[in-house]
Amino acid sequence: MIVSINQPAYLPWSGFFHRIAVSDTHIVLDHVQFEKNSFVNRNKIRTKDGWVWLTVPVRTKGRFGDLSINTLEIDNTIDWRKKHWLTIKQNYFKAPYFYLYSDYFEDIYRREWKMLNSLCREINNYILASLGIDTKIIYSSDLHPQDKKNALILELCRITGASVYYSGILGKDYLREEFFRAQNISVRYQNFHPQPYPQFHGGEFVPYMSVLDLMFNCGEKSREILLTGQEQKCHLI
């Protein structure tokens, strides 16, 4: 039983979905404290001039220190939905597979969203389905864990019956592997590097973009590229 854990993210990069795809169960860590300038409410997309951030504005005033991700409200006094859709459309509408996904995302940005967690859940479930990833998804806020930090990860692994915890590469800096071994749980680390694929804007390949960049450029090849970690043939048409 391979279990991975990650905080929810807005329009995540391909490595986020790779880790889910190779897991049996993925836990969305949504009950922990929101951290400013994280990928929970923002990500990057490719433009002809490089990349830009798309950031969902959130209400944090006076709440830092007691602001779990699953209670985070979107600041809809800012017209972020129109800006995000126009930015995505302007930069990808000529990409070869934009048309496969455009109706869905246009509808997403027409709808008003109150909670960031709901927005991320809706979009990421759609992306998982589009990539053919059927890993079981569990939300930590539904599990009611009691521990914190390193102990929290171990507790979630125990609750879900993990025999392997599949960590992000940064876990090497803080995980106490001996604690996991004591519970008969081995630890593996993801070492994912996006392989170059044709990007519509051309020029030097720009990695670490939102997975939308891969999907709009490679369409149905996206799953194969993501899972194999090898450069695949997808053509600009």
Protein Blocks (a to p, Z undefined) as FASTA:
>chain_A
ZZddddddehiafklmmmmmmpmbdcddfkbccdehiaklgccdddfklpadddddddfe
hpgoiacfklcccdfkbcfklmmmmmmmmmmmmpmklmmmmmmmmmmmmpccfblklmmm
mmmmmmmmmnopabdcddfklnopabecjlmmmmmmmmnopabdcddfklmmmpcfklmm
mnopacddddddddddddfkgpjddehiafklmmmmnmmmmmmmmmnopacddddZZ
